């Protein structure tokens, strides 16, 4: 399967810039996810690759085939791209059987009848629905309809598979099962896949790499682990996973470490930073809830960890874990713990390597500002 290369992609609707010079390359056989909030440009990017939207600028190629080159006057229509697409709504013909739904793209390509039967049966077998080829969409569950839509996208052996939030109509339990099945199928087929979602858990579970988008821009393109463990900005940290954000000012900075004062209660903590900061600078300290340890009264913090005074406000039991809301000065900090029953005044332990420091940005998107305000 070929690489997908998107270069300086721009899309405007009137005066509204939806995509702002987007660049990325998807490797052969990779599961690549476009992740971001509604309106960030991820579906528009997918539609530009599919040929359903004509970009304002930039280029798109799949392998040696150039589909879009605005400066060169090249625009290949959707039917000339040999790409498979699954829509959020599945878009199945209700009056046609499952087999007849899969026959439609083959008929458009003038595939002979014998080949149609073989290709349809092979595609349905891949998704485990060969025994239902004679049924109608209304006779299938939501999960089965989703598999039919995927089989229809695969039946003509596309070069690239494009998926626009295909699991969003399923309930939570079925969605978990479907994404595990989808990942196994993609690995088995080895097909280059571009996936659009706003569901961060889905993106982390499925992807080889993730592109986090906001306001028509790529904020970070990296592996799921890199996105979660080392977010490139506070905006990425706010969107992917839950995160506590503590306003602070830098007291001392040198090398990869900095001492900062928390605005919430005036305490000093040491943090590791990859970003150049200077004394007196306002920064945001980000730390994931599971990286904060609530110490029982009299317990000692791990060697080298910062300790921060806090008060237990609420505790929720969620079966496999407890979730605490704690007051640190005038700010609420969320903590995930396997320890229950803690109340009153406690100490929080935070290792320097578990906190990330970001220089306060002049401008954040509305989505990111809201997330930072509530601590996601």
C-alpha positions in Angstrom: 0.0 0.0 0.0 1.3 3.5 -0.8 2.3 6.4 1.4 -0.1 9.4 1.6 1.5 12.8 1.5 -0.3 16.1 2.3 1.6 19.3 1.7 0.6 22.9 2.6 -3.1 22.0 2.5 -5.4 25.0 2.8 -9.1 25.2 2.7 -11.2 28.3 3.0 -15.0 28.8 3.0 -15.3 32.5 2.1 -13.3 34.4 4.7 -13.2 31.4 7.1 -9.9 29.5 7.0 -10.7 25.8 7.9 -7.3 24.3 7.1 -4.1 26.4 7.5 -1.1 24.9 5.7 -1.5 21.4 7.0 1.5 19.0 6.4 1.8 15.3 7.1 2.9 12.0 5.6 1.2 8.7 6.3 3.5 5.7 6.0 2.6 2.6 4.0 0.3 0.3 6.0 0.0 2.8 8.9 -3.1 3.5 11.0 -3.1 7.3 11.1 -5.7 9.2 13.2 -6.8 12.8 12.9 -7.9 13.8 16.4 -9.5 17.0 17.6 -12.6 18.7 18.8 -15.6 19.5 16.5 -14.7 22.2 13.9 -11.0 21.7 14.1 -10.7 20.6 10.4 -10.2 16.9 10.7 -13.2 15.8 8.6 -12.4 18.5 6.0 -8.9 17.1 5.7 -10.3 13.6 5.2 -12.7 14.9 2.6 -9.9 16.7 0.7 -8.0 13.4 0.5 -11.2 11.6 -0.7 -11.9 14.3 -3.3 -15.2 15.4 -1.7 -13.7 18.8 -1.0 -11.5 20.9 -3.4 -8.7 22.5 -1.4 -7.9 26.2 -1.7 -4.2 25.4 -1.9 -1.6 22.7 -1.4 -1.1 19.2 -2.8 -2.1 15.6 -2.0 -0.5 12.5 -3.4 -0.9 8.7 -2.8 2.3 6.9 -3.8 3.3 8.2 -7.2 -0.2 9.4 -8.0 -0.8 13.2 -7.5 -4.5 13.7 -6.7 -4.3 17.4 -5.9 -1.9 20.1 -6.9 -3.7 23.4 -6.8 -0.7 25.4 -8.2 -0.3 22.9 -11.0 -4.1 22.8 -11.8 -4.4 19.1 -10.9 -7.6 17.8 -9.2 -8.5 14.1 -9.6 -12.2 13.4 -8.9 -13.2 10.9 -6.2 -13.9 8.1 -8.6 -10.4 8.3 -10.0 -8.6 7.9 -6.7 -9.4 4.3 -5.7 -9.9 5.2 -2.1 -12.3 3.4 0.2 -14.4 5.5 2.6 -16.7 4.7 5.5 -19.0 7.5 6.6 -20.4 8.1 10.1 -23.9 7.4 9.0 -22.8 4.2 7.1 -24.9 5.3 4.1 -26.3 1.9 3.3 -29.2 1.5 0.7 -32.1 0.4 2.9 -34.0 -1.3 0.0 -31.0 -3.4 -1.1 -29.6 -6.5 0.5 -26.2 -6.5 2.0 -24.7 -8.2 -1.1 -26.4 -5.7 -3.3 -25.0 -2.8 -1.3 -21.5 -4.2 -1.8 -22.2 -4.7 -5.5 -22.8 -1.0 -6.1 -19.2 0.2 -6.2 -18.3 -2.9 -8.3 -21.0 -2.1 -10.8 -19.8 1.4 -11.1 -16.3 0.0 -12.0 -18.0 -2.4 -14.5 -16.8 -5.6 -12.7 -18.2 -8.7 -14.3 -20.9 -10.7 -12.4 -18.7 -13.7 -11.5 -16.0 -11.4 -10.1 -18.6 -9.4 -8.2 -19.9 -12.5 -6.4 -16.3 -13.6 -5.5 -15.3 -10.1 -4.3 -18.5 -9.6 -2.3 -18.2 -12.9 -0.5 -14.5 -12.3 0.2 -15.2 -8.8 1.7 -18.1 -10.1 3.8 -16.0 -13.0 5.0 -13.3 -10.6 6.1 -15.8 -8.8 8.4 -17.5 -12.0 9.6 -20.9 -11.4 7.9 -20.9 -13.7 4.9 -23.8 -15.6 6.4 -25.9 -12.4 6.3 -25.4 -11.5 2.7 -29.1 -11.8 1.8 -30.4 -9.6 4.7 -31.4 -6.0 4.6 -29.7 -3.2 6.6 -32.8 -2.8 8.9 -32.4 -6.5 9.9 -28.9 -5.9 11.3 -27.6 -4.4 14.5 -25.7 -1.1 14.5 -22.4 -3.0 14.8 -23.2 -5.2 11.9 -24.2 -2.3 9.7 -20.9 -0.7 10.5 -19.1 -3.9 9.4 -21.2 -3.9 6.1 -20.1 -0.3 5.4 -16.5 -1.3 6.0 -16.9 -4.3 3.7 -18.3 -2.1 1.0 -15.3 0.2 1.3 -12.9 -2.8 1.0 -14.7 -4.8 -1.7 -12.8 -3.2 -4.6 -9.4 -3.3 -2.9 -8.8 0.4 -2.4 -5.2 1.8 -2.0 -6.2 3.7 1.2 -9.0 3.3 3.6 -10.7 6.5 4.9 -12.8 6.3 8.1 -14.9 9.3 9.3 -15.9 8.5 12.9 -17.3 5.1 11.9 -17.9 3.9 15.5 -19.6 7.0 16.9 -23.1 5.6 16.5 -22.4 2.5 18.6 -23.0 2.3 22.4 -19.9 2.4 24.6 -19.5 -1.3 25.1 -20.0 -2.2 21.5 -17.7 0.6 20.5 -14.9 -0.9 22.6 -15.4 -4.3 20.9 -15.6 -2.8 17.4 -12.4 -0.8 17.7 -10.5 -3.9 18.9 -11.9 -5.8 15.9 -11.2 -3.0 13.5 -7.5 -2.8 14.6 -7.1 -6.5 14.1 -8.6 -6.3 10.7 -6.4 -3.4 9.6 -3.3 -5.1 10.8 -4.3 -8.3 9.0 -5.0 -6.4 5.7 -2.0 -4.1 6.1 -4.0 -1.3 4.4 -3.0 2.4 4.9 -5.8 3.9 7.0 -6.8 7.5 7.8 -9.2 7.7 10.7 -11.1 10.7 12.0 -12.4 10.9 15.6 -12.9 13.2 18.5 -12.7 10.3 20.9 -9.2 10.4 22.5 -9.5 6.8 23.9 -10.3 5.5 20.5 -7.4 7.4 19.0 -4.9 6.1 21.6 -6.2 2.5 21.3 -6.2 2.2 17.5 -3.4 4.4 16.1 0.1 3.9 15.0 0.4 7.7 15.0 -2.0 10.6 15.9 -2.2 14.1 14.5 -3.9 16.4 17.1 -5.6 19.3 15.3 -7.1 22.6 16.5 -8.3 25.6 14.5 -7.2 24.0 11.2 -3.6 23.5 12.4 -1.6 20.4 13.3 -0.5 20.8 16.9 1.5 17.6 17.2 2.0 14.4 15.1 3.4 11.5 17.1 2.8 8.0 18.5 0.0 7.6 21.0 2.5 7.2 23.8 4.4 10.4 22.8 1.2 12.3 22.5 0.1 11.3 26.0 3.4 11.2 27.8 5.0 14.2 26.1 2.4 16.5 24.8 4.0 19.3 22.7 1.7 22.0 24.2 -0.7 22.7 27.0 -3.5 22.5 24.4 -2.5 19.0 23.4 -2.3 17.9 27.1 -5.7 19.4 27.7 -7.4 17.5 24.8 -5.7 14.1 25.1 -6.4 12.6 28.5 -7.3 14.4 31.7 -4.7 16.8 33.0 -4.3 19.2 35.9 -3.0 22.7 35.1 -1.4 24.8 37.8 -0.5 28.4 37.2 3.0 29.1 38.5 6.0 31.5 38.1 9.6 30.5 37.6 12.0 31.1 40.6 15.1 29.4 39.2 15.9 27.7 35.9 18.9 25.9 34.7 19.5 22.9 32.4 16.5 20.6 32.4 15.1 21.6 35.8 13.3 24.6 37.2 12.0 25.6 40.6 8.5 27.2 40.4 6.1 28.8 42.8 2.5 27.6 42.5 0.1 30.5 42.3 -2.6 28.6 44.1 -0.8 28.3 47.5 2.7 29.8 47.1 4.5 26.5 47.5 7.7 25.8 45.7 8.2 22.6 43.6 10.9 21.4 41.3 9.9 20.3 37.8 11.8 18.9 34.8 11.4 21.0 31.7 12.3 20.5 28.0 11.2 24.1 27.3 13.5 27.0 27.9 12.2 29.1 30.7 13.6 32.0 32.7 13.3 33.4 36.2 10.2 35.5 36.7 8.4 33.9 33.7 4.7 32.9 34.1 4.2 29.2 33.2 1.7 26.4 33.4 2.6 23.2 35.2 0.7 20.2 33.8 0.4 16.8 35.6 -1.8 13.8 34.8 -4.2 12.7 37.6 -2.6 9.2 37.8 0.9 10.7 38.2 -0.1 12.4 41.5 0.1 10.2 44.7 -2.2 11.0 47.7 -0.2 10.3 50.8 -1.9 8.9 53.9 -1.3 10.7 57.1 2.3 10.0 58.3 3.3 8.4 55.0 6.6 9.5 53.4 6.8 10.8 49.9 9.0 8.8 47.4 12.6 10.0 47.3 13.0 13.2 45.3 9.3 13.9 44.9 7.7 17.2 45.6 5.0 17.4 48.3 2.1 19.7 48.0 -0.5 20.4 50.8 -4.1 19.7 49.8 -7.5 19.0 51.2 -9.8 16.2 50.1 -13.0 17.6 48.8 -14.8 14.6 47.2 -14.0 11.0 46.5 -15.7 8.7 44.0 -15.4 4.9 43.9 -15.3 3.6 40.3 -14.6 0.0 40.8 -11.0 -0.3 39.6 -10.0 3.0 41.1 -10.8 6.0 43.3 -11.0 9.5 41.9 -10.4 12.4 44.2 -11.0 16.1 43.9 -8.6 18.0 46.2 -8.2 21.6 47.0 -4.8 23.1 46.5 -5.2 26.6 47.7 -8.0 28.0 45.5 -7.5 25.4 42.8 -9.0 21.9 42.4 -6.6 19.0 41.5 -7.9 15.7 40.3 -6.1 12.5 41.3 -6.7 8.9 40.3 -5.7 6.4 43.0 -6.1 2.8 44.1 -6.3 4.0 47.7 -9.7 4.8 49.2 -10.9 6.3 52.5 -8.7 9.4 52.6 -10.2 12.6 54.1 -9.2 16.0 55.4 -5.7 17.4 55.0 -3.3 15.3 53.0 -0.1 15.6 51.1 0.3 15.1 47.4 3.5 13.7 46.0 4.6 14.7 42.5 7.8 13.5 40.9 9.7 16.2 39.0 9.7 14.1 35.9 5.9 13.6 36.0 5.2 17.3 35.7 5.6 19.2 32.4 6.0 23.0 32.1 4.6 25.1 29.4 5.3 28.8 28.8 2.0 30.6 29.0 0.8 31.1 25.4 -0.5 34.5 24.3 -3.4 32.9 22.4 -5.2 29.6 23.0 -8.2 28.3 21.0 -11.6 28.6 22.7 -11.7 24.8 23.1 -8.3 24.7 24.8 -9.0 27.7 27.0 -12.2 26.0 28.3 -10.3 22.7 28.9 -7.5 24.5 30.8 -10.1 26.4 32.9 -11.8 23.3 34.2 -8.8 21.1 34.2 -10.5 18.7 31.7 
